């Protein structure tokens, strides 16, 4: 949950531009079609939890029902829609048994999904059919004393799939804006950054002249185009009121969409129009700051589109093709394999008190099939403690798959074992958190009956990372398997093959900010001592403390 960086030594002086690997125009792109559509329900617990709160895009508001077993909730999509998926973010009062049902008229219903063993949390349910109305029919409560409650009920469609007949038109096209910020605080945040298909770069209006209304940004599609959809991924400096406009000459503009109730984050706008130029014209800022967009994507036909680099195909889980492994089966005292691992010595971050020693002085095989990473109470480079950190940078990186490790963690105040991934553009000079960080496992030695899985990105990082703490058995007593199953739709985290957290790309983009995890990452193992997150060591902390790793494996 805290920032970690490679040492300067591990960077090796490499400097280059960030290489994003975004979706190509032939990739499927689901559209959220239920947000702010009319919603009704069999009942509401009280006036503060109406049905509309489950389709407002806000995970801080919810619908809850009367305290009875037979309940329903439905949303009217407005027109017959090819439905591909339903996502539900349950509150504690979830349904054990329910059906997802589809209807074209709101009276005759067809079951698209049914379960009697649901476990709440965040569910993503593939469905197939054409419907104007989508309903969840709730039949058994998990908490018998209460009703049902969910934060969000989202319906998605692939009817807007970005294929060559309805593709991304705006990638790498010439852009202009009312003003641009290009200074050390945002270097650069020029207009072109909103059209580079890189969700970790952005456009912002000038901090000196641009914090005024109106503010605008436009793109030249190269030729006349038929616009079908515009997607805006806002920074916190979003527009409360704005229009999407089109023009043939960048002088005379026609409005194809307008709102005065913008709420930031991700706006998917299904609006049609014809023009060579497309503009976001902001007329009311949400704060005293200006306007800022991570991405401004225009879809349709025509123009002179440039295809962005294609990303790899999604794995099919359970993934079985082994693409990286270290079983740590060397003899006692043998060192980690330098054809697979880079030793990462130096000083840590986060207020930690150890020094990471070079040449794996604190890491060796135990001769019985495990790597031992050892934290010691010993002086080195001005620190009173030493430990080890190693990673696969410049040796192995991966985009998508199942990444897993079998680990036994140490117990003791201030100890902080971790198995995690860093975006490999960090090696080319992109700073954290813009490169992205995926923490598959963090355990704090002060309470080894809890673990954490967390994502870090520009809009959610450090203590504000997007993640989950989950209670479990005492993890220091035996080995346990942590894994992440990662594809273009999100990342699912597992402990001993039990799902403990789901990070859905759609949910993150609609509730927290841009998803920056569609590129390559490298693997890291380390044992930290002390720091902001685990807290200080004390007289009870055992030294040497040992983190044991049975294996690390990656499947696609």
Secondary structure, 3 states (H helix, E strand, C coil): CCCCCCCHHHHCCCCCCCCCCCCCCCCCCCEECCCCCCEEECCCCCCCCCHHHHCCCCCCCCEECCCCCCEEEEEEEEEEEEEEEEEEEECCCCEEEEEEEEECCCCCCEEEEEECCCCCCEEEEEEEEEEEEEEEEEEEECCCCCCCEEEEEEEEECCCCCCCCCEECCCCCCEEECCCEEECCEEEECHHHHHCCCCCCCEECCCCCCCCCCEEEEEEEEEEEEEEEEEEEECCCCEEEEEEEEECCCCCCEEEEEECCCCCCEEEECCCEEEEEEEEEEEEECCCCCCEEEEEEEEEEECCCCCCCCCCCCCCCCCCCEEEEECCCCCCCCCCCCCCCEECCEECCCCCCEEECCCCCCEEECCCCCEEEEEEEEEECCEEEEECEEECCCCCCECCEEEEEEEECCCCCCEEEEEEEEEHHHHHCCCCCCCCEEEEEEEECCCCCEEEEEEEECCECHHHCEEEEEECCCHHHCCEEEEEEEECCEEEEEECCEEEEEEEHHHHHHHCCCCCCCCCEEEEEEEEECCCCCCCCCCCCCCCEEEEEEEEEEEC
